[in-house]
Amino acid sequence: MVVRRGGSLEGRIASSEITPHEAFLNRRSFVAGAAALGVGALALRQVPGLIHSGAVHAQQKLATVASKYNVPDAQTPFAKATTYNNYYEFGTDKSDPAKNAHTLQTRPWTVEVSGLVKKKQTIDIDTMMKYRPMESRVYRHRCVEAWSMVIPWDGYSLGEFISAMDPLPSAKYVQFLSDDSNKDMPDKPGGFNWPYSEGLRMDEAMNPLCLLTFGCYGEALPNQNGAPVRVVSPWKYGFKNGKSIVKIVFTDKQPHTLWNDMAANEYGFYSNVNPNVDHPRWSQAHERRIDSSTFPRTVPTLMFNGYGDQVASLYTGMDLKKNF
């Protein structure tokens, strides 16, 4: 089955109306300003690697429609959100992905759908992008390392795509496998069980907040942010959101996930944002919000990242300290 969507988009929103592309401070002006305030060293300790002067290349513009899924928080500037990233296939330092992800070739690109699904298929990325009108959704994005951003992501609900794939009733989980080809990612660090694997329980994946994501800030995803397609589940820590997806597998068993396999005591399968459950090496009660301010602000972490009204019912009766 090939999924298609006909017709034109109404109510298009220009990317300039979604958020401005604010120029990120370069290393010299940032450090000079910090020295004048006498707090430069503190800022660098708080968010190492945030100072980065690498160029961000223009991407394909996307047509999006208005969404009801938005938070009022001040948005993280485009340049910060695209130069301070976790994407270990391109390096373990936060500035590495922006410098190294140019090797990722996002066309041609297909996603294989398999497992407990009625019609196994391979779908071209451009067909996936046209399947539903894309919304621009301003989401909080919380990293397990206790920093956060507010990003306008562009895509449509993952649940709509899953419904079209017609999974079998026995499918209880959905697994996302990322690209790990040596051509696209020639310098992947050793010691990891590539390809990157993540997964969600089926009811989590079907929650309308869970976004099948093709862009951010009104443009196609930059490579370092998971091009050409990723998942964003905003009530979970960021590592749950698989990037550069090449396979979607429906299964009746909880799938293995890379970080849970490597350190289950630190990275649980559910990984819901929870200020009451500390990481073994640091508190999760607060986070460093990266926005347009010169230095990150420390703010309280919200249960389910502030999305409790939409997702708390998914975990009724569960011990969230045990099932972290």
LINTA-V361785 format. One record per backbone hydrogen bond with DSSP energy under -0.5 kcal/mol. CO is the residue of the C=O (numbers start at 1). NH is the residue of the N-H. Records with the same first field share a line. If there is no record, write none. Layout:
CO=NH  NH
This chain:
1=3
12=14
14=17  18
15=18  19
20=22  78
22=79
26=30
27=31
28=32
29=33
30=34
31=35
32=36
33=37
34=38  39  40
39=43
40=44
41=45
42=46
43=47
45=48
47=50
50=52
55=57
60=220
62=64
64=13
65=136
68=70
69=138
77=80  81
78=82
80=83  84
85=87
87=90
88=91  189
91=87
93=96  97
94=85
95=99
96=99  100
97=101
100=103
101=104
104=106
109=125
111=123
112=114  248
113=121
114=250
115=117
116=168
118=120
121=113
123=111
124=127  128
125=129
126=130
127=131
128=131
134=65
135=137  155
136=138
137=139  153
138=71
139=151
141=143  149
142=238
143=146
146=288
147=143
148=290
149=141
150=76
151=139  153
152=217
153=137
154=214  215
155=135
156=212
157=160  161
158=162
159=163
160=164
161=165
162=166  167
163=166
165=119
166=118
168=171
170=172
172=202
173=251
174=200
175=249
176=198
177=246  247
181=185
185=188
192=194
196=178
197=258
198=176
200=174
201=204  205
202=206
203=207
204=207
207=210
210=158
211=213  232
212=156
213=230
214=221
215=154
216=219
218=62
219=216
222=225  227
223=226
226=229  244
229=245
230=213
232=211  234
233=236
235=273
237=240
238=241
240=242
242=231
244=179
246=112
247=177
248=114
249=175
250=116
251=172  173
257=261
258=262
259=263
263=266  267
266=268
271=237
273=304
274=277
276=278
279=282
282=279
285=301
287=289  299
288=148  290
289=291  297
297=289  299
299=287
302=305
303=306  308
304=307
307=310  311
308=312
311=314
312=315
313=316
315=318
318=320
319=322  323
322=324
324=271
